[in-house]
Amino acid sequence: MFSLKGPSMVKAAYPTAFPLKHQQKDLRLALALAESVSQSIPTVAAANELYKAAKSLGLADQDFSAVIKALKAKAQSS
C-alpha cells in the first residue's frame, strides 16, 4: 500500500480509486464475520474505528488513502 498510495498521501492528493466508505464497509463485514466465528481481530477493529472517524470528517467519497487525514487529526488532538 505504501508504494502505491504513499506518494499521494505525501502530496495530500487523493484521486479516488476505491472510496473510503467502501473500505470501511469491508472492514465492518470482516468484523462481523470474525464475530460470527468467535474470533477477535483487534487490528481490524482499530482500523475500522479510524475509517469511521474519517467518514465523520466528510471523507467518505475520497480515496481510502485519505484516512491519513483522520490519523493526523487524531494525533493533533492527543
Secondary structure as UniProt FT lines:
FT   HELIX           2..11
FT   HELIX           20..36
FT   TURN            37..38
FT   HELIX           42..56
FT   TURN            57..58
FT   TURN            60..61
FT   HELIX           64..66
FT   HELIX           67..77
//
